[in-house]
């Protein structure tokens, strides 16, 4: 999942003076105070206030690809499987299921629960929703995630019919799903937003307006009350939720910030209870002064730069290898960020389930000076040197941390005779351009949607579409990924996928920079915040001491 961020207007970070005035004028609740991270007013109202490092893309789960938006969706929708208190996959809309001996057919029994308007949730709702995601006319960028379902890829590519997608309602409470091959990650994958149900009776009645607060209908613990773009999104408890009696907070408000420093100031002023990111350059101060709030933990994600392999000069392997060799990722982690990130030499982070040690770039253990010399030689072979320096634009989405990394890497590239122009835009524009291949080299980040190497490696498959930002399309890589998808034995599957990753790390359509850690400020009075590899913290499982 993309770690997309959205910039607030210049001079208006989060819910500043103008944001407060607008919120007040539109009748939105703005909770604040200066008595510490938890004010008496917030406690009495049961309000959780979250500083979110990005603007939501949409409240429609089928058109979302950013981590920042998924945090709201996890609170509002209940897929067949959902995220538990520790980020684990637990029963959601399905209370139980069976799997056929060959691992191909899953039969889900839905729990008795309703949409927030009281309409029963049925198996047919899931059939409709999944066909909607796969409808080629919808252009859902995450549709390929559902290709594991028999008939899904053919329908989404225009070669099949909706009724051939092997998800069938046997009755109102029973859903049968048939896969193309056994998939050890399928159940965990079902918690992803692309598999979330949407209410057909509302979507078809209101069309695009169905996600407006006044018409919005969901089946999760919270529903949308207000959304003020670039300022905040307010969710309120859904009284129709099947487990509403065990949901502590009456409201959760996601305030939008791109400026991490401004977000930290709001936390210190008692106006936020959680900051979903921190300003890395302030890590020493945070460790000294907010140690009881600072949470840094391993995170299943990769921070990298994508090369646009569909245009010159980045269709040249020598250019991509040279630029990758010339980046000292140890310096980025240890001196630029200094918040525990590990230097990355592979695309799949270490410790991912159903895998072995990731495949790394061949020059991992070569001294940096030697790598620089090799990089200069490769550029010379490609026709670049003092008389004809390689020049291009490096794009990044606005963030203090992204800028610091970009400046450092541009300086490293300068040492091998490469001239780089830095260009930044807000997250929405940045990622829209990446999907359209309207860039040369661009910063991206990818967070696992489920704990399996396929959640990373599918990004570089030719069939992945817009989310394959680099446009990498190696037939040998594609064939290995297909072979892995058909392999039942997990050990053999891991070997096949590692061969695929080794190809990608030879061809470097992306430049791995560091493996993520989650970095946030969390009130010590918040109960139930468990660090986990997917950094999932669903509000229904949180409470106060």
Secondary structure by P-SEA (a helix, b strand, c coil): cccbbbbcccccccccaaaaaaaaaabbbbbbbccccccaaaaaabbbbbbcccccccccccccccaaaaaaaaacccccbbbcccccccccccccccccccccbbbbbbccccccccccccaaaaaaaaaaaaccccccccccccccccaaaaaaaccccccccccccccccbbbbbbccccccccccccccccccccaaaaaacccccccccccccccccccccccccccccccccccccccccccccbbbbbbbccaaaaaaaaaaccccccccccccaaaaaaacccccbbbbbccbbbbbbccccccccccaaaaaaaaaacaaaaaaccccccccccccccccccccccccccccccccccaaaaaaaaaaaaaaacccccccbbbbbbbcccaaaaaaaaaaaaaaaaabbbbbbbbbcaaaaaaaaaaccccbbbbbbbbccccccccccccccccccccccccccaaaaaaaaaaaacccaaaaaaaaaaaaaaaaaaccccccccccbbbbbbcccccccccccccccccccccc
